[in-house]
Amino acid sequence: MATREEIQAKLNAIDQRKAEALKALQAKRAKLKAKLAQLDRPTKSARRLDARRKILLGAFVLEQLERTGSSPEGFTFEGKRFFDWLVRPNDRTVFETFTRDASSTSSSVRPEIPSSAPRIASTETPLNVPFADKDRAKALGAQWHADQKLWVVPAGRDLSPFSTWLG
């Protein structure tokens, strides 16, 4: 017959093996979840295309707001103000600047007559520059962001020389 200590030692050994097996299974589970998340993640080109769509949509919305003399402060969606949907501080800054500009102009609808005043970039403005035009864009003052693989007009620069590449 086994003694109490021997039985207790066997139980402790079983508990230890159980804990080690549980840790191994949890590690394997975490690796599989990471793999699954990677499979669900869109490709780099899909992410770029999505970002480009968002930029174009935002540019369109801003242009429409400028044409009508509206302010984004009045927009609501699902009970929230439009401004509250802008999560990133840079997004909020862009719309705060636009709101200040819109409130300084008259509240009436602006005519669609093109202005002779230069359009100045308030933030870095992305450009769609083909490789063949890169030297010309650089000569005009555009900057290349290698990490984003994107040409931009620096903030404070006149946008008219870059109209060819402004989407």
N, C-alpha and C positions, 0 to 999 in steps of 0.2 A: 504494500500500500504506500502511496506517495505521501510525503509530508506536506504540511501546510505551506512551507517556504517554497518547495519545489513547484507546487501548483500555482502559487503567487508569481513565481519567476516565469513560468510558462505563460500566464495571463499577461504579464508585463511585456514579454517578448511579442506576443500576438498584438497587443496594443501598439507597440513600437512599429511593427511591420505594417499595421493598418494605417498609422499616421504617415509613414514613408510612402505607402502606396497612394494615399489620398493626395499628398503633395505632388507626386509624379503625375497623377491624373489631372490635378488643377493646372500644372504647368503645361501639359499637353492640350488641355482645353483652351488655355490662354493663347497658345500658338495657333490653334485652329481658328479661334475667333479673330485673331489678327489677320490670318490668311483670308478668311471670309470677308472681312472689312476691306482688304486690299482688292478683292475681286469685285466688290460693289462700288469701289471708287471709280469715277469716270477717268478716262485717259487724259493725258496732258493736253492733247489737241482739243478734246471736248471741253476741258476746263477753260482753255484759251478762247474757244468759240463762245462759250457761255459768258465769259467776261466781256468780250467784244460786243455781244448782243446787249448786255446791260449798259455798257458805255453808250452805245448808239441810242438805246431807249431813253437813257437819261438826257442825252443831248437833245433828242426830239422833244421830250417833256419840257426842258428848259426853254427851247426855242418857242414852243407853243405858249408857255407862260409869259415870255417876253412879248410875243405878238399880242396877247390879250391884255397884258398889263396886270395879270393876276399874281397872287402871292401863294406860295406853297403852304403858308400857315393856315389857310382856310380849308385845305383839303382834308378829308377824313376817309378812313377805310376801316371797316369792322369796328367802329366806335373809337378808333384811335386817330389822333392827328397824324398827318403825313410825316411831320417832323419827328414824331416819336418812333417811326419805323426806321429812321436812319440811325443805325447802331454805331457805325464807326465815326470817331470824332472828325475825320477829314470830310466825310459826307455831310455832317452837320455844318461844318465851316462853310462848305460850298453853298449850301442853301441859306445859311445866315447871311452870307455876302449878297446872294441873289435877292433875298427879302429886303435887305437894306437898300439895294439899288432900285428895286421895284417900288418901295415906299417913297423914295425920293422923287420918282417921276410922278406924273399925274395919274390919277386913278382911272381916267378914261382909256378906252381901247386905243392903242397906237396904230397908226396907219402902217401898211406894209411897204412903205417907200424905203428903199435902202438908204442907210445913213452914210454920209461922207466921212464921218468920224471913224478912226480906226477901232477895230475890235481888239481889246487887250485881253490876254489870257489871265484869268484870276487865279488859276491853279495850273499845274503842268497839264497840258492838253495833248492827248495821244494823237499820233499821226499814222497814216497808212502809207508808208514810203516804200516803193518798190526798190529792190537792190540797185537797179540801174540809176536811180535818182538820189542815192545816199549822199554823194559828194555835194550835190546841189543843195540838199536839205541842210547838210552840215555847214555849208558856206553861208546859208541864210540865218544860222544860229540854232538850228534844232540840235537836240542832245540825244545820244544813244544810251539807253539803259540796257546794258548787256544781260543783267540778271532777269529782266522781263522780256528781253528781245523786242524792244519797242522804242521807236523814235517819239520824242515829245517836244513841244514848244514850252520853254520855261515860263513860269508865271511872270507877268509883267511885260511880256513881249507882244508886239502887234501880230495878229493872226493872219492878216491879209496876204503876206507873202507865201503863206503855207496853205492857201485855200485849195490848191490842187490835191493835197493829201489829207484834207480834213473830213474824210468820210462822206 
